[in-house]
């Protein structure tokens, strides 16, 4: 943390006047300048880049950092006062593990088809078509084929995708007629309207309930 002035020269020019800021220098060479508010950096340099440090000014005692990237853009940080200087080795980053993504929703629904209807059977996950796989191919309690497309957030493009799958699947006499279910944790009103107009059922998924946690009852429209 330091009291500093920041100047950027490259595809454009930018200037941050003297103020207290957080300066983060990472092991990969990237550098970020943050204010006390907001989650976005005020300015930054992505790797690969090089940092050179100028000697403190004889008159005002400032310290100057110059960070240059491969495009020769330059970020100059003039440090007037260092408020805190700490260094930590964070170790290897295991990576972000996302919970509730489409693949996980697909896996949970494939294991528990009850939200779709009693007596349903799973034919296959990732059922192939010439334009891509349908998330779940099932048979309902009457033995009819049903294609299920799963999204975290259901929007119009997801309905269009399922519509294209249904058009191809219904050309197969061994499957036809194939119905469609559009399942998502949240379904936009426009997507629901389009799906209903095309004879596609919409299923609102409750992620906690799929995992076996107490929650509201699933709503099947």
PyMOL commands that set and color helices and strands:
alter all, ss='L'
color gray80, all
select helices_A, chain A and resi 102-111+113-115+156-169+189-197+207-210
alter helices_A, ss='H'
color red, helices_A
select strands_A, chain A and resi 2-9+13-25+31-34+43-45+49-54+63-69+74-82+121-127+134-139+145-154+178-187+201-204+219-220
alter strands_A, ss='S'
color yellow, strands_A
deselect
rebuild
show_as cartoon
